[in-house]
Amino acid sequence: MAEINPTDRRALGILSDTVNEQLGPSDLVSREIHRAYTSGRSVDCARAGSVFNELPGWQRNMIGFAANDRARDVVRLRLGATGRDWRDLEPSPRPQTTTGSTMAPPPRFLLNRDG
């Protein structure tokens, strides 16, 4: 079985932690995303993407925003002592759609359907 690349696997770990926090460890989506993270197999990632996409849009957005914030925190902790000015990682105002809702793009591994 094909495995996902290390960067996507780290992102999947952040998403797994966030979904677990938001939905609880016994939720189907939490279990499938955690399985994809621990196995690293692309077939498990495809399954995780399918069950994640079944969530309502507002819930996917909420999880996406929380995962994005968590990822920024991880970057700050790991790279904070490099001397670089990390203010460019500060959250920017989220773009609004014509309906007034804010949308965050889903993680890249959820969009990759050709693997």
N, C-alpha and C positions, 0 to 999 in steps of 0.2 A: 504494500500500500504506500502511496505517496504521502510524504510528510510535509507540513507547512514550514515556511522559513522561520528562523529564530525571532525576527522582529515581529512577525504576525503572532507568533506564539506568546511573546511577552504581552502584546496588546490583548490577546485572548485571555491571559491571566488577569489583567486589569478588568476586563469586561466580566470575567467570571466572578471576581470579588464583588464587583458592583451589583451584578444581577443577584448574587447570593444575598447581599445586604438589602436590596430593594424588594425582592420577591420571596426570600426565605430559601433555606437549603433543600426543602422537600419539593419545591416547585419543579415541574417538568423542564421548563426552560433553564433553570439553574443547574439541574442535573446534566442536561445535554451539553450545555456550554462548558461545565466543569469536565465532563468526559472528553470533549474535544481538546481542552487545554491539557489534560493529563496524558492523553494518548498522542496528540500531535498529528493524528492521521487526517488526511483530507476528507475521507468519507464521514468521519465524525464531525468535522467542521461544516460539511454540507448539511448534515442533519441538524446541527446547532443553528445554522443560518435559517433553515426552514421553520423550526419551532420559534425562533426569535421573531421572524417575520409574521407569525400568526398573532403576536401581541398587538393590541390596539396602538395606533399611532402615537397617542399622547404618552403611553407607557414606554414605547421605544425611545421617544424624545427625552423623557425624564431619565431613563437609563443612560442614554447617550451623553447627555449633559453631565451627569454624575461621573461617568467613566472618563470623560474628557477632563474634568476637574481633577480626578484622581491621577490621571496620567501626567498632568502638569505638576502635581505634587511630587510624583516619583522623579520626574526630570529635575525639579528643583533640588531634591534631596541628594540625588546622585551626582549632579553636575554643579551644584551651588558653589563649591570651593575652587572653581577653575579660574576665577577672576573675570569672567565674562559678565556683562550686564544682561541679566536675564529678564529685564522688564518687558522685553518683547513677547514673553510668554504669558503676560497678564491677559486675562480674559478681555476680549474686545466685545463691544455690543453685538449681540446676535442679530443677524439680518431677519427682517420680518417679511413674510409673504404678503400677498394681496389680501388675504383673509385676516392678517394681523397676528398669526401664530408664528412662533419661531421654530425653525427646522435645523437640525444638525445632521450632517451626512452620517450614514451608518458606517461602522468599521469596514475597512477594505476587504477583509476576509469574507464578510457577509455578501459582498458584491461579486466576488470571483466565482462564477458559476461554470467556467470551462474546465475545471480541474477534476 
